[in-house]
Amino acid sequence: MYAADAFPDKKVYGRASRPELRLITCGGGFDKAKQEYLGNVVVFAHLTGTKPRH
C-alpha cells in the first residue's frame, strides 16, 4: 500500500524485464470530507513458469 503522496510511479508504470501483472486499486482509508482515498494498493505478480498444453 502506498500513500497518495508517495506513489512510486516508476516502479508501478515502468518497464519490466519479465512478464508481469500489476493491479492498482484505491485503498489506505477514505477521507469523507475530501471524498477521496488516501492511497493505493498495488499488487505485483510475475510469471514463474509454463506448462505444455495436452
C-alpha positions as a Markdown table, in Angstrom:
| # | Residue | x | y | z |
|---|---|---|---|---|
| 1 | Met | 0.0 | 0.0 | 0.0 |
| 2 | Tyr | 1.3 | 3.4 | -0.9 |
| 3 | Ala | 0.2 | 6.8 | 0.4 |
| 4 | Ala | -1.1 | 9.1 | -2.4 |
| 5 | Asp | 1.8 | 11.5 | -1.9 |
| 6 | Ala | 4.4 | 8.6 | -2.1 |
| 7 | Phe | 3.1 | 6.6 | -5.1 |
| 8 | Pro | 6.1 | 5.0 | -6.8 |
| 9 | Asp | 5.3 | 5.9 | -10.5 |
| 10 | Lys | 8.4 | 4.4 | -12.0 |
| 11 | Lys | 8.1 | 1.1 | -10.1 |
| 12 | Val | 4.4 | 0.7 | -10.9 |
| 13 | Tyr | 4.4 | 2.0 | -14.5 |
| 14 | Gly | 8.0 | 1.4 | -15.5 |
| 15 | Arg | 9.3 | -1.3 | -17.9 |
| 16 | Ala | 9.8 | -4.8 | -16.7 |
| 17 | Ser | 12.4 | -7.4 | -17.7 |
| 18 | Arg | 9.9 | -10.3 | -17.4 |
| 19 | Pro | 6.2 | -10.9 | -17.9 |
| 20 | Glu | 4.4 | -9.1 | -15.1 |
| 21 | Leu | 1.0 | -8.1 | -13.9 |
| 22 | Arg | 0.4 | -5.0 | -11.8 |
| 23 | Leu | -3.0 | -4.4 | -10.2 |
| 24 | Ile | -3.7 | -1.0 | -8.8 |
| 25 | Thr | -6.8 | -0.1 | -6.8 |
| 26 | Cys | -7.9 | 2.5 | -4.2 |
| 27 | Gly | -7.0 | 2.0 | -0.6 |
| 28 | Gly | -5.4 | 3.4 | 2.5 |
| 29 | Gly | -8.6 | 4.7 | 4.0 |
| 30 | Phe | -11.1 | 7.2 | 2.7 |
| 31 | Asp | -11.3 | 10.9 | 3.6 |
| 32 | Lys | -15.1 | 11.6 | 3.7 |
| 33 | Ala | -14.6 | 15.4 | 3.8 |
| 34 | Lys | -12.5 | 15.4 | 0.6 |
| 35 | Gln | -14.3 | 12.4 | -0.9 |
| 36 | Glu | -11.1 | 10.7 | -1.9 |
| 37 | Tyr | -8.9 | 7.7 | -1.0 |
| 38 | Leu | -5.7 | 8.3 | 0.9 |
| 39 | Gly | -3.6 | 6.0 | -1.2 |
| 40 | Asn | -3.4 | 3.0 | -3.4 |
| 41 | Val | -3.0 | -0.8 | -3.0 |
| 42 | Val | -0.6 | -2.2 | -5.6 |
| 43 | Val | -0.2 | -5.9 | -6.3 |
| 44 | Phe | 2.8 | -7.1 | -8.3 |
| 45 | Ala | 2.9 | -10.6 | -9.9 |
| 46 | His | 5.2 | -12.3 | -12.3 |
| 47 | Leu | 5.2 | -15.4 | -14.4 |
| 48 | Thr | 7.0 | -18.2 | -12.7 |
| 49 | Gly | 6.6 | -20.9 | -15.3 |
| 50 | Thr | 4.6 | -22.5 | -18.0 |
| 51 | Lys | 3.1 | -26.0 | -18.7 |
| 52 | Pro | 2.7 | -27.5 | -22.2 |
| 53 | Arg | -0.9 | -28.0 | -23.2 |
| 54 | His | -2.0 | -31.5 | -23.8 |
